[in-house]
Amino acid sequence: DGARALAAAGVESTLARANEAVLAQFVLGRGITLEDPRLRLLIDPQTCGGLLVGVLASRLQDALRHLHAAGGVAAAIGVFGPGRADGALGELQLRAGAPGGVAGG
C-alpha cells in the first residue's frame, strides 16, 4: 500500500536508476516513458519482484503452465495494446488486482 504514491513522489532505491538504464536499451525510441509511477515500480528492485517477462498472448497459457509445473509463482499482470504504425509498442495496460499483490489501473 502506498507504493504508487511514493513512486510518484520520486522515492526509489539507489539501484532503480541502474535498472532504468538497462530498460532504456530495450524501449528507447518506442514511445515509452519512464515517468509513469507504475512503470517506475517495475524497475525499482524493492518492488519489481523476481522477473518480468513478455510473452505472446498466444503462448501465455503454455508459459504459465510450464512455470507453475516448475514450482514457480507466475501471473499475467498486464498487456500491451496494439502496436503503433511507427513501430512503437502499444499502451501498457496493467491488470487491476492481479495475483501476487500487483495492482494496476
Backbone as XML, in Angstrom:
<?xml version="1.0"?>
<chain id="A" units="angstrom">
  <residue number="1" name="ASP">
    <atom name="N" x="0.841" y="-1.185" z="0.000"/>
    <atom name="CA" x="0.000" y="0.000" z="0.000"/>
    <atom name="C" x="0.884" y="1.245" z="0.000"/>
  </residue>
  <residue number="2" name="GLY">
    <atom name="N" x="0.512" y="2.197" z="-0.826"/>
    <atom name="CA" x="1.249" y="3.457" z="-0.864"/>
    <atom name="C" x="2.422" y="3.477" z="-1.823"/>
  </residue>
  <residue number="3" name="ALA">
    <atom name="N" x="2.726" y="2.355" z="-2.463"/>
    <atom name="CA" x="3.896" y="2.299" z="-3.346"/>
    <atom name="C" x="3.773" y="3.273" z="-4.512"/>
  </residue>
  <residue number="4" name="ARG">
    <atom name="N" x="2.586" y="3.352" z="-5.108"/>
    <atom name="CA" x="2.416" y="4.263" z="-6.251"/>
    <atom name="C" x="2.609" y="5.718" z="-5.843"/>
  </residue>
  <residue number="5" name="ALA">
    <atom name="N" x="2.096" y="6.081" z="-4.689"/>
    <atom name="CA" x="2.247" y="7.458" z="-4.221"/>
    <atom name="C" x="3.719" y="7.782" z="-3.974"/>
  </residue>
  <residue number="6" name="LEU">
    <atom name="N" x="4.442" y="6.852" z="-3.387"/>
    <atom name="CA" x="5.869" y="7.072" z="-3.156"/>
    <atom name="C" x="6.631" y="7.176" z="-4.473"/>
  </residue>
  <residue number="7" name="ALA">
    <atom name="N" x="6.308" y="6.312" z="-5.439"/>
    <atom name="CA" x="6.968" y="6.367" z="-6.742"/>
    <atom name="C" x="6.677" y="7.706" z="-7.424"/>
  </residue>
  <residue number="8" name="ALA">
    <atom name="N" x="5.434" y="8.166" z="-7.341"/>
    <atom name="CA" x="5.066" y="9.446" z="-7.944"/>
    <atom name="C" x="5.812" y="10.609" z="-7.292"/>
  </residue>
  <residue number="9" name="ALA">
    <atom name="N" x="6.151" y="10.449" z="-6.003"/>
    <atom name="CA" x="6.885" y="11.484" z="-5.277"/>
    <atom name="C" x="8.393" y="11.385" z="-5.507"/>
  </residue>
  <residue number="10" name="GLY">
    <atom name="N" x="8.820" y="10.378" z="-6.287"/>
    <atom name="CA" x="10.241" y="10.247" z="-6.598"/>
    <atom name="C" x="11.033" y="9.403" z="-5.621"/>
  </residue>
  <residue number="11" name="VAL">
    <atom name="N" x="10.359" y="8.727" z="-4.706"/>
    <atom name="CA" x="11.055" y="7.875" z="-3.740"/>
    <atom name="C" x="11.391" y="6.555" z="-4.418"/>
  </residue>
  <residue number="12" name="GLU">
    <atom name="N" x="12.676" y="6.208" z="-4.447"/>
    <atom name="CA" x="13.109" y="4.953" z="-5.044"/>
    <atom name="C" x="14.464" y="4.576" z="-4.486"/>
  </residue>
  <residue number="13" name="SER">
    <atom name="N" x="14.855" y="3.330" z="-4.696"/>
    <atom name="CA" x="16.159" y="2.883" z="-4.195"/>
    <atom name="C" x="17.270" y="3.403" z="-5.100"/>
  </residue>
  <residue number="14" name="THR">
    <atom name="N" x="18.483" y="3.311" z="-4.610"/>
    <atom name="CA" x="19.625" y="3.771" z="-5.401"/>
    <atom name="C" x="19.870" y="2.890" z="-6.629"/>
  </residue>
  <residue number="15" name="LEU">
    <atom name="N" x="19.366" y="1.669" z="-6.626"/>
    <atom name="CA" x="19.562" y="0.774" z="-7.771"/>
    <atom name="C" x="18.526" y="0.970" z="-8.875"/>
  </residue>
  <residue number="16" name="ALA">
    <atom name="N" x="17.484" y="1.738" z="-8.614"/>
    <atom name="CA" x="16.436" y="1.940" z="-9.619"/>
    <atom name="C" x="16.991" y="2.596" z="-10.878"/>
  </residue>
  <residue number="17" name="ARG">
    <atom name="N" x="17.910" y="3.519" z="-10.743"/>
    <atom name="CA" x="18.474" y="4.214" z="-11.920"/>
    <atom name="C" x="19.289" y="3.259" z="-12.786"/>
  </residue>
  <residue number="18" name="ALA">
    <atom name="N" x="20.001" y="2.323" z="-12.171"/>
    <atom name="CA" x="20.751" y="1.332" z="-12.955"/>
    <atom name="C" x="19.786" y="0.439" z="-13.734"/>
  </residue>
  <residue number="19" name="ASN">
    <atom name="N" x="18.688" y="0.036" z="-13.099"/>
    <atom name="CA" x="17.676" y="-0.765" z="-13.794"/>
    <atom name="C" x="17.038" y="0.039" z="-14.921"/>
  </residue>
  <residue number="20" name="GLU">
    <atom name="N" x="16.830" y="1.329" z="-14.690"/>
    <atom name="CA" x="16.258" y="2.194" z="-15.715"/>
    <atom name="C" x="17.175" y="2.258" z="-16.937"/>
  </residue>
  <residue number="21" name="ALA">
    <atom name="N" x="18.484" y="2.342" z="-16.709"/>
    <atom name="CA" x="19.425" y="2.401" z="-17.826"/>
    <atom name="C" x="19.367" y="1.134" z="-18.674"/>
  </residue>
  <residue number="22" name="VAL">
    <atom name="N" x="19.213" y="-0.010" z="-18.026"/>
    <atom name="CA" x="19.095" y="-1.270" z="-18.762"/>
    <atom name="C" x="17.783" y="-1.306" z="-19.538"/>
  </residue>
  <residue number="23" name="LEU">
    <atom name="N" x="16.690" y="-0.921" z="-18.890"/>
    <atom name="CA" x="15.391" y="-0.904" z="-19.557"/>
    <atom name="C" x="15.407" y="0.029" z="-20.762"/>
  </residue>
  <residue number="24" name="ALA">
    <atom name="N" x="16.056" y="1.176" z="-20.639"/>
    <atom name="CA" x="16.095" y="2.151" z="-21.730"/>
    <atom name="C" x="16.714" y="1.561" z="-22.995"/>
  </residue>
  <residue number="25" name="GLN">
    <atom name="N" x="17.632" y="0.622" z="-22.856"/>
    <atom name="CA" x="18.243" y="-0.023" z="-24.022"/>
    <atom name="C" x="17.201" y="-0.771" z="-24.839"/>
  </residue>
  <residue number="26" name="PHE">
    <atom name="N" x="16.152" y="-1.253" z="-24.185"/>
    <atom name="CA" x="15.137" y="-2.052" z="-24.856"/>
    <atom name="C" x="13.952" y="-1.234" z="-25.346"/>
  </residue>
  <residue number="27" name="VAL">
    <atom name="N" x="13.677" y="-0.103" z="-24.728"/>
    <atom name="CA" x="12.481" y="0.665" z="-25.086"/>
    <atom name="C" x="12.789" y="2.008" z="-25.723"/>
  </residue>
  <residue number="28" name="LEU">
    <atom name="N" x="14.060" y="2.400" z="-25.795"/>
    <atom name="CA" x="14.434" y="3.685" z="-26.359"/>
    <atom name="C" x="13.865" y="3.835" z="-27.766"/>
  </residue>
  <residue number="29" name="GLY">
    <atom name="N" x="13.173" y="4.908" z="-28.018"/>
    <atom name="CA" x="12.615" y="5.162" z="-29.332"/>
    <atom name="C" x="11.302" y="4.446" z="-29.600"/>
  </residue>
  <residue number="30" name="ARG">
    <atom name="N" x="10.733" y="3.800" z="-28.609"/>
    <atom name="CA" x="9.470" y="3.081" z="-28.802"/>
    <atom name="C" x="8.283" y="3.822" z="-28.207"/>
  </residue>
  <residue number="31" name="GLY">
    <atom name="N" x="8.482" y="5.078" z="-27.842"/>
    <atom name="CA" x="7.376" y="5.876" z="-27.334"/>
    <atom name="C" x="6.989" y="5.554" z="-25.904"/>
  </residue>
  <residue number="32" name="ILE">
    <atom name="N" x="7.846" y="4.854" z="-25.167"/>
    <atom name="CA" x="7.550" y="4.509" z="-23.777"/>
    <atom name="C" x="8.253" y="5.516" z="-22.874"/>
  </residue>
  <residue number="33" name="THR">
    <atom name="N" x="7.531" y="6.051" z="-21.939"/>
    <atom name="CA" x="8.115" y="6.999" z="-20.998"/>
    <atom name="C" x="8.280" y="6.336" z="-19.637"/>
  </residue>
  <residue number="34" name="LEU">
    <atom name="N" x="9.367" y="6.647" z="-18.983"/>
    <atom name="CA" x="9.622" y="6.087" z="-17.656"/>
    <atom name="C" x="9.076" y="6.992" z="-16.556"/>
  </residue>
  <residue number="35" name="GLU">
    <atom name="N" x="8.285" y="7.985" z="-16.937"/>
    <atom name="CA" x="7.736" y="8.917" z="-15.956"/>
    <atom name="C" x="6.502" y="8.362" z="-15.247"/>
  </residue>
  <residue number="36" name="ASP">
    <atom name="N" x="5.834" y="7.379" z="-15.817"/>
    <atom name="CA" x="4.639" y="6.796" z="-15.204"/>
    <atom name="C" x="5.045" y="6.103" z="-13.906"/>
  </residue>
  <residue number="37" name="PRO">
    <atom name="N" x="4.448" y="6.487" z="-12.760"/>
    <atom name="CA" x="4.832" y="5.873" z="-11.483"/>
    <atom name="C" x="4.694" y="4.351" z="-11.482"/>
  </residue>
  <residue number="38" name="ARG">
    <atom name="N" x="3.722" y="3.810" z="-12.233"/>
    <atom name="CA" x="3.564" y="2.352" z="-12.271"/>
    <atom name="C" x="4.774" y="1.708" z="-12.918"/>
  </residue>
  <residue number="39" name="LEU">
    <atom name="N" x="5.300" y="2.323" z="-13.969"/>
    <atom name="CA" x="6.487" y="1.782" z="-14.619"/>
    <atom name="C" x="7.705" y="1.953" z="-13.725"/>
  </residue>
  <residue number="40" name="ARG">
    <atom name="N" x="7.762" y="3.042" z="-12.974"/>
    <atom name="CA" x="8.869" y="3.254" z="-12.025"/>
    <atom name="C" x="8.900" y="2.103" z="-11.011"/>
  </residue>
  <residue number="41" name="LEU">
    <atom name="N" x="7.722" y="1.611" z="-10.602"/>
    <atom name="CA" x="7.678" y="0.490" z="-9.660"/>
    <atom name="C" x="8.230" y="-0.784" z="-10.282"/>
  </residue>
  <residue number="42" name="LEU">
    <atom name="N" x="8.068" y="-0.933" z="-11.590"/>
    <atom name="CA" x="8.565" y="-2.139" z="-12.254"/>
    <atom name="C" x="10.082" y="-2.191" z="-12.301"/>
  </residue>
  <residue number="43" name="ILE">
    <atom name="N" x="10.752" y="-1.040" z="-12.231"/>
    <atom name="CA" x="12.210" y="-1.047" z="-12.305"/>
    <atom name="C" x="12.877" y="-0.899" z="-10.949"/>
  </residue>
  <residue number="44" name="ASP">
    <atom name="N" x="12.099" y="-0.570" z="-9.912"/>
    <atom name="CA" x="12.695" y="-0.429" z="-8.587"/>
    <atom name="C" x="12.911" y="-1.817" z="-7.985"/>
  </residue>
  <residue number="45" name="PRO">
    <atom name="N" x="14.149" y="-2.150" z="-7.602"/>
    <atom name="CA" x="14.428" y="-3.500" z="-7.101"/>
    <atom name="C" x="13.658" y="-3.874" z="-5.832"/>
  </residue>
  <residue number="46" name="GLN">
    <atom name="N" x="13.127" y="-2.888" z="-5.122"/>
    <atom name="CA" x="12.353" y="-3.195" z="-3.917"/>
    <atom name="C" x="10.946" y="-3.675" z="-4.227"/>
  </residue>
  <residue number="47" name="THR">
    <atom name="N" x="10.441" y="-3.304" z="-5.394"/>
    <atom name="CA" x="9.048" y="-3.605" z="-5.706"/>
    <atom name="C" x="8.865" y="-4.398" z="-6.993"/>
  </residue>
  <residue number="48" name="CYS">
    <atom name="N" x="9.926" y="-4.599" z="-7.762"/>
    <atom name="CA" x="9.748" y="-5.204" z="-9.088"/>
    <atom name="C" x="9.629" y="-6.718" z="-9.037"/>
  </residue>
  <residue number="49" name="GLY">
    <atom name="N" x="9.914" y="-7.331" z="-7.929"/>
    <atom name="CA" x="9.772" y="-8.782" z="-7.848"/>
    <atom name="C" x="10.928" y="-9.489" z="-8.514"/>
  </residue>
  <residue number="50" name="GLY">
    <atom name="N" x="10.679" y="-10.733" z="-8.867"/>
    <atom name="CA" x="11.751" y="-11.557" z="-9.401"/>
    <atom name="C" x="12.068" y="-11.297" z="-10.850"/>
  </residue>
  <residue number="51" name="LEU">
    <atom name="N" x="11.118" y="-11.515" z="-11.736"/>
    <atom name="CA" x="11.405" y="-11.449" z="-13.162"/>
    <atom name="C" x="10.152" y="-11.026" z="-13.910"/>
  </residue>
  <residue number="52" name="LEU">
    <atom name="N" x="10.303" y="-10.075" z="-14.796"/>
    <atom name="CA" x="9.207" y="-9.624" z="-15.640"/>
    <atom name="C" x="9.505" y="-10.098" z="-17.055"/>
  </residue>
  <residue number="53" name="VAL">
    <atom name="N" x="8.581" y="-10.832" z="-17.642"/>
    <atom name="CA" x="8.793" y="-11.443" z="-18.948"/>
    <atom name="C" x="7.655" y="-11.054" z="-19.882"/>
  </residue>
  <residue number="54" name="GLY">
    <atom name="N" x="7.992" y="-10.777" z="-21.130"/>
    <atom name="CA" x="6.982" y="-10.539" z="-22.152"/>
    <atom name="C" x="6.729" y="-11.824" z="-22.922"/>
  </residue>
  <residue number="55" name="VAL">
    <atom name="N" x="5.470" y="-12.200" z="-23.058"/>
    <atom name="CA" x="5.090" y="-13.440" z="-23.741"/>
    <atom name="C" x="3.978" y="-13.112" z="-24.732"/>
  </residue>
  <residue number="56" name="LEU">
    <atom name="N" x="4.056" y="-13.689" z="-25.922"/>
    <atom name="CA" x="2.964" y="-13.533" z="-26.875"/>
    <atom name="C" x="1.670" y="-14.048" z="-26.258"/>
  </residue>
  <residue number="57" name="ALA">
    <atom name="N" x="0.578" y="-13.350" z="-26.509"/>
    <atom name="CA" x="-0.714" y="-13.747" z="-25.944"/>
    <atom name="C" x="-1.046" y="-15.196" z="-26.307"/>
  </residue>
  <residue number="58" name="SER">
    <atom name="N" x="-0.680" y="-15.613" z="-27.495"/>
    <atom name="CA" x="-0.988" y="-16.976" z="-27.938"/>
    <atom name="C" x="-0.198" y="-18.031" z="-27.181"/>
  </residue>
  <residue number="59" name="ARG">
    <atom name="N" x="0.866" y="-17.639" z="-26.483"/>
    <atom name="CA" x="1.708" y="-18.578" z="-25.732"/>
    <atom name="C" x="1.577" y="-18.431" z="-24.232"/>
  </residue>
  <residue number="60" name="LEU">
    <atom name="N" x="0.747" y="-17.489" z="-23.786"/>
    <atom name="CA" x="0.651" y="-17.172" z="-22.363"/>
    <atom name="C" x="0.282" y="-18.382" z="-21.513"/>
  </residue>
  <residue number="61" name="GLN">
    <atom name="N" x="-0.771" y="-19.078" z="-21.859"/>
    <atom name="CA" x="-1.219" y="-20.200" z="-21.026"/>
    <atom name="C" x="-0.163" y="-21.294" z="-20.951"/>
  </residue>
  <residue number="62" name="ASP">
    <atom name="N" x="0.528" y="-21.577" z="-22.054"/>
    <atom name="CA" x="1.629" y="-22.553" z="-22.045"/>
    <atom name="C" x="2.736" y="-22.100" z="-21.099"/>
  </residue>
  <residue number="63" name="ALA">
    <atom name="N" x="3.112" y="-20.831" z="-21.204"/>
    <atom name="CA" x="4.186" y="-20.304" z="-20.363"/>
    <atom name="C" x="3.814" y="-20.406" z="-18.882"/>
  </residue>
  <residue number="64" name="LEU">
    <atom name="N" x="2.603" y="-19.995" z="-18.541"/>
    <atom name="CA" x="2.167" y="-20.080" z="-17.139"/>
    <atom name="C" x="2.143" y="-21.523" z="-16.654"/>
  </residue>
  <residue number="65" name="ARG">
    <atom name="N" x="1.648" y="-22.422" z="-17.479"/>
    <atom name="CA" x="1.586" y="-23.832" z="-17.089"/>
    <atom name="C" x="2.988" y="-24.386" z="-16.813"/>
  </residue>
  <residue number="66" name="HIS">
    <atom name="N" x="3.949" y="-24.084" z="-17.687"/>
    <atom name="CA" x="5.324" y="-24.574" z="-17.509"/>
    <atom name="C" x="5.982" y="-23.966" z="-16.264"/>
  </residue>
  <residue number="67" name="LEU">
    <atom name="N" x="5.756" y="-22.690" z="-16.050"/>
    <atom name="CA" x="6.339" y="-22.042" z="-14.871"/>
    <atom name="C" x="5.762" y="-22.607" z="-13.587"/>
  </residue>
  <residue number="68" name="HIS">
    <atom name="N" x="4.464" y="-22.818" z="-13.563"/>
    <atom name="CA" x="3.830" y="-23.404" z="-12.368"/>
    <atom name="C" x="4.306" y="-24.842" z="-12.152"/>
  </residue>
  <residue number="69" name="ALA">
    <atom name="N" x="4.432" y="-25.614" z="-13.242"/>
    <atom name="CA" x="4.896" y="-27.004" z="-13.131"/>
    <atom name="C" x="6.317" y="-27.075" z="-12.580"/>
  </residue>
  <residue number="70" name="ALA">
    <atom name="N" x="7.107" y="-26.040" z="-12.853"/>
    <atom name="CA" x="8.487" y="-26.000" z="-12.361"/>
    <atom name="C" x="8.564" y="-25.475" z="-10.931"/>
  </residue>
  <residue number="71" name="GLY">
    <atom name="N" x="7.401" y="-25.192" z="-10.325"/>
    <atom name="CA" x="7.394" y="-24.720" z="-8.943"/>
    <atom name="C" x="7.455" y="-23.213" z="-8.810"/>
  </residue>
  <residue number="72" name="GLY">
    <atom name="N" x="7.352" y="-22.497" z="-9.923"/>
    <atom name="CA" x="7.418" y="-21.042" z="-9.884"/>
    <atom name="C" x="6.081" y="-20.412" z="-9.567"/>
  </residue>
  <residue number="73" name="VAL">
    <atom name="N" x="6.154" y="-19.164" z="-9.165"/>
    <atom name="CA" x="4.958" y="-18.367" z="-8.956"/>
    <atom name="C" x="4.887" y="-17.421" z="-10.146"/>
  </residue>
  <residue number="74" name="ALA">
    <atom name="N" x="3.826" y="-17.514" z="-10.917"/>
    <atom name="CA" x="3.725" y="-16.708" z="-12.129"/>
    <atom name="C" x="2.299" y="-16.232" z="-12.329"/>
  </residue>
  <residue number="75" name="ALA">
    <atom name="N" x="2.163" y="-15.047" z="-12.884"/>
    <atom name="CA" x="0.847" y="-14.491" z="-13.172"/>
    <atom name="C" x="0.965" y="-13.492" z="-14.306"/>
  </residue>
  <residue number="76" name="ALA">
    <atom name="N" x="-0.076" y="-13.385" z="-15.099"/>
    <atom name="CA" x="-0.159" y="-12.339" z="-16.116"/>
    <atom name="C" x="-0.544" y="-11.049" z="-15.402"/>
  </residue>
  <residue number="77" name="ILE">
    <atom name="N" x="0.270" y="-10.000" z="-15.560"/>
    <atom name="CA" x="-0.001" y="-8.749" z="-14.834"/>
    <atom name="C" x="-0.438" y="-7.618" z="-15.745"/>
  </residue>
  <residue number="78" name="GLY">
    <atom name="N" x="-0.364" y="-7.812" z="-17.050"/>
    <atom name="CA" x="-0.755" y="-6.731" z="-17.942"/>
    <atom name="C" x="-0.651" y="-7.161" z="-19.385"/>
  </residue>
  <residue number="79" name="VAL">
    <atom name="N" x="-0.972" y="-6.227" z="-20.268"/>
    <atom name="CA" x="-0.953" y="-6.500" z="-21.696"/>
    <atom name="C" x="-0.603" y="-5.211" z="-22.438"/>
  </residue>
  <residue number="80" name="PHE">
    <atom name="N" x="0.163" y="-5.349" z="-23.520"/>
    <atom name="CA" x="0.414" y="-4.220" z="-24.395"/>
    <atom name="C" x="-0.683" y="-4.167" z="-25.431"/>
  </residue>
  <residue number="81" name="GLY">
    <atom name="N" x="-1.212" y="-2.986" z="-25.660"/>
    <atom name="CA" x="-2.212" y="-2.800" z="-26.704"/>
    <atom name="C" x="-1.560" y="-2.948" z="-28.065"/>
  </residue>
  <residue number="82" name="PRO">
    <atom name="N" x="-2.340" y="-2.823" z="-29.122"/>
    <atom name="CA" x="-1.799" y="-2.958" z="-30.478"/>
    <atom name="C" x="-0.639" y="-1.994" z="-30.713"/>
  </residue>
  <residue number="83" name="GLY">
    <atom name="N" x="0.357" y="-2.462" z="-31.465"/>
    <atom name="CA" x="1.494" y="-1.615" z="-31.801"/>
    <atom name="C" x="1.070" y="-0.449" z="-32.668"/>
  </residue>
  <residue number="84" name="ARG">
    <atom name="N" x="1.869" y="0.588" z="-32.645"/>
    <atom name="CA" x="1.564" y="1.775" z="-33.427"/>
    <atom name="C" x="2.164" y="1.666" z="-34.821"/>
  </residue>
  <residue number="85" name="ALA">
    <atom name="N" x="1.708" y="2.496" z="-35.718"/>
    <atom name="CA" x="2.184" y="2.487" z="-37.104"/>
    <atom name="C" x="3.671" y="2.800" z="-37.197"/>
  </residue>
  <residue number="86" name="ASP">
    <atom name="N" x="4.214" y="3.562" z="-36.222"/>
    <atom name="CA" x="5.635" y="3.910" z="-36.254"/>
    <atom name="C" x="6.521" y="2.829" z="-35.645"/>
  </residue>
  <residue number="87" name="GLY">
    <atom name="N" x="5.922" y="1.683" z="-35.288"/>
    <atom name="CA" x="6.694" y="0.571" z="-34.741"/>
    <atom name="C" x="6.789" y="0.552" z="-33.229"/>
  </residue>
  <residue number="88" name="ALA">
    <atom name="N" x="6.296" y="1.600" z="-32.566"/>
    <atom name="CA" x="6.349" y="1.650" z="-31.100"/>
    <atom name="C" x="5.353" y="0.649" z="-30.523"/>
  </residue>
  <residue number="89" name="LEU">
    <atom name="N" x="5.660" y="0.186" z="-29.326"/>
    <atom name="CA" x="4.741" y="-0.691" z="-28.622"/>
    <atom name="C" x="3.456" y="0.053" z="-28.310"/>
  </residue>
  <residue number="90" name="GLY">
    <atom name="N" x="2.376" y="-0.677" z="-28.202"/>
    <atom name="CA" x="1.110" y="-0.071" z="-27.803"/>
    <atom name="C" x="1.125" y="0.269" z="-26.329"/>
  </residue>
  <residue number="91" name="GLU">
    <atom name="N" x="0.035" y="0.818" z="-25.853"/>
    <atom name="CA" x="-0.080" y="1.224" z="-24.455"/>
    <atom name="C" x="-0.038" y="0.018" z="-23.527"/>
  </residue>
  <residue number="92" name="LEU">
    <atom name="N" x="0.717" y="0.140" z="-22.445"/>
    <atom name="CA" x="0.783" y="-0.905" z="-21.424"/>
    <atom name="C" x="-0.417" y="-0.761" z="-20.508"/>
  </residue>
  <residue number="93" name="GLN">
    <atom name="N" x="-1.191" y="-1.821" z="-20.384"/>
    <atom name="CA" x="-2.360" y="-1.818" z="-19.510"/>
    <atom name="C" x="-2.138" y="-2.869" z="-18.429"/>
  </residue>
  <residue number="94" name="LEU">
    <atom name="N" x="-1.919" y="-2.404" z="-17.201"/>
    <atom name="CA" x="-1.720" y="-3.304" z="-16.079"/>
    <atom name="C" x="-3.066" y="-3.792" z="-15.590"/>
  </residue>
  <residue number="95" name="ARG">
    <atom name="N" x="-3.120" y="-5.055" z="-15.193"/>
    <atom name="CA" x="-4.362" y="-5.624" z="-14.668"/>
    <atom name="C" x="-4.565" y="-5.176" z="-13.232"/>
  </residue>
  <residue number="96" name="ALA">
    <atom name="N" x="-5.731" y="-4.689" z="-12.908"/>
    <atom name="CA" x="-6.047" y="-4.307" z="-11.529"/>
    <atom name="C" x="-6.221" y="-5.563" z="-10.693"/>
  </residue>
  <residue number="97" name="GLY">
    <atom name="N" x="-5.611" y="-5.574" z="-9.522"/>
    <atom name="CA" x="-5.785" y="-6.691" z="-8.598"/>
    <atom name="C" x="-5.206" y="-8.000" z="-9.102"/>
  </residue>
  <residue number="98" name="ALA">
    <atom name="N" x="-4.132" y="-7.949" z="-9.889"/>
    <atom name="CA" x="-3.506" y="-9.167" z="-10.385"/>
    <atom name="C" x="-2.969" y="-9.997" z="-9.230"/>
  </residue>
  <residue number="99" name="PRO">
    <atom name="N" x="-2.864" y="-11.321" z="-9.406"/>
    <atom name="CA" x="-2.333" y="-12.184" z="-8.338"/>
    <atom name="C" x="-0.955" y="-11.728" z="-7.883"/>
  </residue>
  <residue number="100" name="GLY">
    <atom name="N" x="-0.639" y="-12.008" z="-6.657"/>
    <atom name="CA" x="0.682" y="-11.668" z="-6.125"/>
    <atom name="C" x="0.789" y="-10.244" z="-5.623"/>
  </residue>
  <residue number="101" name="GLY">
    <atom name="N" x="-0.337" y="-9.570" z="-5.495"/>
    <atom name="CA" x="-0.304" y="-8.226" z="-4.937"/>
    <atom name="C" x="-0.021" y="-7.152" z="-5.957"/>
  </residue>
  <residue number="102" name="VAL">
    <atom name="N" x="0.096" y="-7.476" z="-7.230"/>
    <atom name="CA" x="0.352" y="-6.470" z="-8.245"/>
    <atom name="C" x="-0.945" y="-5.743" z="-8.539"/>
  </residue>
  <residue number="103" name="ALA">
    <atom name="N" x="-0.899" y="-4.444" z="-8.525"/>
    <atom name="CA" x="-2.107" y="-3.675" z="-8.823"/>
    <atom name="C" x="-1.809" y="-2.691" z="-9.936"/>
  </residue>
  <residue number="104" name="GLY">
    <atom name="N" x="-2.678" y="-2.580" z="-10.862"/>
    <atom name="CA" x="-2.529" y="-1.621" z="-11.946"/>
    <atom name="C" x="-3.775" y="-0.784" z="-12.046"/>
  </residue>
  <residue number="105" name="GLY">
    <atom name="N" x="-3.871" y="-0.096" z="-13.159"/>
    <atom name="CA" x="-5.104" y="0.652" z="-13.360"/>
    <atom name="C" x="-4.865" y="2.097" z="-13.588"/>
  </residue>
</chain>
